[in-house]
C-alpha cells in the first residue's frame, strides 16, 4: 500500500505553497494537467493557475508538465507558459519523470509530483524515487466506467492516508 499512499492529500493544488515545498527541500515540481490544474475541457491555464505557477517560479521552484494526454492538448495548455512538457508519458512509468527532472535541472530528492490519481501520479512519483508525492482531489471527474473503477480502487489508499495522518495527530 505504501507505494500508493501520498505524502499529502489536498482539496486543490492551491493548498500547495512554495513555503511547504521548500521546507521539504523541493526545487522542482512535476505537474499533471487534467483534473489537477484544470478540468479536461479547459484548454489553457486559467488566471488562477497562472498566479499559482508564478508564485512557485518567484520562489525559485521550477515546474514541468507530465501528462498521459496527447501532444495537442499538452502543447496548447503549455503554449503561453513555456515549461518543459511531456505528453503521452505512460505514467506511472518513470521515463517522463526522469526527463522532466533533467529538463528542470533537479534531482529526485529535490522533486515533488502533484496529480489527481493514485495509480498514475502518486505511483509515478514513488517508482521514480521522488522526494514528495502530492495528491489533489480531481477537479471534475470523468464518469465513465474506467474512471469510476479507478476511483473505487483509490478508496482504501485514501483510508490508509487518513489513518496515517490521524496517528501523526495523536502522537
Wavefront OBJ file of the C-alpha trace (Angstrom):
o trace
v 0.000 0.000 0.000
v 2.926 2.344 0.706
v 3.674 2.769 -2.998
v 0.267 4.353 -3.476
v -0.173 6.482 -0.346
v 0.627 10.153 -0.961
v 2.681 12.314 1.371
v -0.087 14.919 1.234
v -3.690 14.968 0.080
v -5.372 18.311 -0.577
v -8.698 19.521 -1.933
v -6.942 21.635 -4.580
v -3.482 22.343 -5.925
v -3.774 25.836 -4.415
v -3.223 24.354 -0.954
v 0.334 23.540 -2.027
v 2.534 26.511 -1.159
v 6.120 27.349 -2.064
v 6.928 27.509 1.654
v 5.652 23.974 2.249
v 7.668 22.654 -0.676
v 10.835 24.489 0.327
v 10.576 23.027 3.854
v 10.817 19.607 2.202
v 13.768 20.655 0.026
v 11.707 20.710 -3.179
v 13.130 22.778 -6.047
v 11.064 21.326 -8.893
v 7.504 20.105 -9.368
v 6.237 17.607 -11.896
v 2.614 18.514 -12.568
v -0.275 16.652 -14.078
v -2.626 18.909 -16.059
v -6.071 17.354 -16.434
v -8.206 17.371 -13.320
v -5.223 18.610 -11.303
v -4.796 22.139 -12.664
v -7.864 22.442 -14.887
v -10.796 20.248 -15.978
v -10.355 18.296 -19.214
v -12.473 20.725 -21.213
v -10.454 23.833 -20.284
v -7.748 24.022 -22.990
v -5.487 26.686 -21.480
v -4.336 27.701 -17.987
v -6.772 29.839 -16.024
v -5.650 33.062 -14.353
v -5.743 31.231 -11.014
v -3.420 28.519 -12.357
v -1.095 31.180 -13.795
v -0.951 33.034 -10.473
v -0.166 29.792 -8.612
v 2.591 28.895 -11.089
v 4.064 32.407 -10.887
v 4.159 32.106 -7.072
v 6.200 28.923 -7.491
v 8.558 30.467 -10.037
v 9.064 33.613 -7.947
v 10.041 31.358 -5.041
v 12.622 29.594 -7.207
v 10.604 26.418 -7.734
v 10.700 25.076 -11.289
v 7.766 23.328 -12.944
v 7.297 20.743 -15.680
v 4.198 19.047 -17.049
v 3.994 15.280 -17.397
v 0.675 14.170 -18.848
v -0.789 10.996 -20.250
v -2.831 13.183 -22.581
v -1.905 13.790 -26.210
v 0.511 16.243 -27.816
v -2.111 18.751 -28.995
v -3.666 19.037 -25.527
v -0.385 19.419 -23.644
v 1.182 21.824 -26.154
v -1.887 24.083 -26.189
v -2.022 24.191 -22.389
v 1.701 24.939 -22.145
v 1.929 27.338 -25.118
v 1.862 30.546 -23.057
v 3.801 29.065 -20.117
v 6.867 27.603 -21.779
v 7.552 24.894 -19.192
v 9.201 21.595 -20.036
v 6.247 19.420 -21.053
v 5.904 15.726 -21.815
v 2.793 14.196 -23.373
v 1.709 10.575 -23.858
v 4.005 9.991 -20.894
v 2.963 6.488 -19.925
v 2.671 7.364 -16.230
v 3.313 5.619 -13.900
v 6.420 4.648 -15.867
v 9.346 6.782 -14.754
v 10.794 7.748 -18.147
v 8.910 11.051 -18.445
v 9.521 11.926 -14.793
v 13.239 11.416 -15.371
v 13.115 13.578 -18.493
v 11.208 16.301 -16.621
v 13.772 16.340 -13.787
v 16.597 16.543 -16.302
v 14.865 19.461 -18.092
v 14.400 21.296 -14.766
v 17.930 20.511 -13.578
v 16.774 18.940 -10.311
v 17.399 15.653 -8.535
v 14.909 13.110 -7.209
v 15.428 14.486 -3.694
v 14.553 17.965 -4.967
v 11.387 16.944 -6.840
v 7.706 16.627 -5.963
v 4.918 15.304 -8.149
v 1.381 16.655 -7.973
v -1.609 14.944 -9.565
v -5.138 13.715 -9.074
v -4.656 9.953 -9.498
v -3.130 7.432 -7.128
v -2.320 4.811 -9.763
v -0.649 7.175 -12.209
v 0.642 10.287 -10.438
v 1.458 9.074 -6.920
v 2.771 5.754 -8.196
v 4.927 7.526 -10.807
v 6.455 9.603 -8.021
v 7.161 6.534 -5.905
v 8.589 4.485 -8.784
v 10.766 7.466 -9.740
v 12.027 7.862 -6.161
v 10.829 11.451 -5.820
v 11.013 13.418 -2.561
v 7.286 14.105 -2.310
v 4.048 12.783 -3.835
v 1.040 15.080 -3.511
v -2.470 14.008 -4.416
v -5.263 16.505 -5.010
v -8.957 15.807 -5.373
v -9.998 15.660 -9.024
v -11.493 18.955 -10.163
v -14.191 17.273 -12.231
v -14.161 13.535 -12.567
v -14.988 11.657 -15.706
v -17.929 9.371 -15.096
v -17.121 6.502 -17.409
v -16.731 3.001 -16.001
v -12.912 3.053 -16.215
v -12.557 6.198 -14.091
v -15.304 5.175 -11.644
v -13.484 1.856 -11.142
v -10.147 3.597 -10.559
v -11.703 5.961 -8.014
v -13.253 2.991 -6.211
v -9.847 1.286 -6.041
v -8.331 4.503 -4.631
v -10.648 4.465 -1.572
v -8.533 2.032 0.518
v -5.409 4.051 -0.313
v -7.042 7.268 0.858
v -8.248 5.496 4.003
v -4.641 4.441 4.695
v -3.534 8.052 4.215
v -6.176 9.286 6.677
v -5.179 6.644 9.263
v -1.532 7.655 8.973
v -2.401 11.338 9.380
v -4.633 10.592 12.383
v -1.734 8.729 14.043
v 0.511 11.739 13.476
v -2.049 13.984 15.163
v -2.236 11.695 18.223
v 1.448 11.002 18.544
l 1 2 3 4 5 6 7 8 9 10 11 12 13 14 15 16 17 18 19 20 21 22 23 24 25 26 27 28 29 30 31 32 33 34 35 36 37 38 39 40 41 42 43 44 45 46 47 48 49 50 51 52 53 54 55 56 57 58 59 60 61 62 63 64 65 66 67 68 69 70 71 72 73 74 75 76 77 78 79 80 81 82 83 84 85 86 87 88 89 90 91 92 93 94 95 96 97 98 99 100 101 102 103 104 105 106 107 108 109 110 111 112 113 114 115 116 117 118 119 120 121 122 123 124 125 126 127 128 129 130 131 132 133 134 135 136 137 138 139 140 141 142 143 144 145 146 147 148 149 150 151 152 153 154 155 156 157 158 159 160 161 162 163 164 165 166 167 168 169 170 171
